[in-house]
Amino acid sequence: PSFGAPVSKEAVAIARDSTHGMARTEILCARCDAHLGHVFDDGPRPTNLRYCINSVVLDLEKEE
């Protein structure tokens, strides 16, 4: 899934990812350095960012 912003800026770290012959921006967990996904600059307003997060790292909570 993709999102317009992280839950909190403190939760993520950003790194350059140049694997597979591409230049991308990788999103990492700020606490444990785990790979979370990538962020692209073609997202919707207001951020114009698209955070593509690997679904295996999501911990979804049921709304009440």
C-alpha positions in Angstrom: 0.0 0.0 0.0 1.0 3.6 -0.4 0.5 6.6 1.9 1.1 10.4 1.6 3.2 10.6 4.8 4.6 8.5 7.5 2.8 8.1 10.8 5.5 10.3 12.4 8.7 11.7 10.9 10.6 10.3 13.9 9.6 6.7 13.0 11.4 6.6 9.7 14.9 7.2 8.3 15.7 7.9 4.7 18.6 6.4 2.7 19.6 6.3 -1.0 19.0 2.9 -2.7 20.9 2.4 -6.0 20.3 -1.3 -6.3 18.8 -2.9 -9.5 20.2 -0.1 -11.6 17.8 2.5 -10.2 18.2 5.5 -7.9 15.5 5.4 -5.3 14.8 6.7 -1.8 14.6 3.9 0.7 12.5 4.2 3.9 14.0 2.5 7.0 12.7 2.0 10.5 14.5 4.7 12.6 14.7 2.4 15.6 16.0 -0.9 14.1 17.1 0.1 10.5 14.7 -2.4 8.9 13.7 -1.9 5.3 10.1 -0.6 5.1 9.8 0.4 1.5 10.5 3.4 -0.8 9.2 7.0 -1.2 8.6 8.6 -4.6 7.9 12.2 -5.5 4.9 11.5 -7.7 2.2 11.3 -5.0 -1.0 13.3 -4.3 -1.2 16.7 -2.8 -0.5 18.1 -0.3 2.8 16.2 0.2 3.4 15.2 -3.4 5.0 12.1 -1.9 4.1 8.4 -2.3 5.4 6.2 0.5 5.2 2.6 -0.8 5.3 0.4 2.3 5.8 -3.3 2.2 2.7 -4.8 3.7 4.6 -7.3 5.8 5.9 -4.5 8.0 2.4 -3.0 8.7 0.7 -3.6 12.1 -2.9 -2.6 11.4 -5.2 -1.8 14.3 -9.0 -2.2 14.1 -11.0 1.0 14.3 -13.6 1.1 17.0 
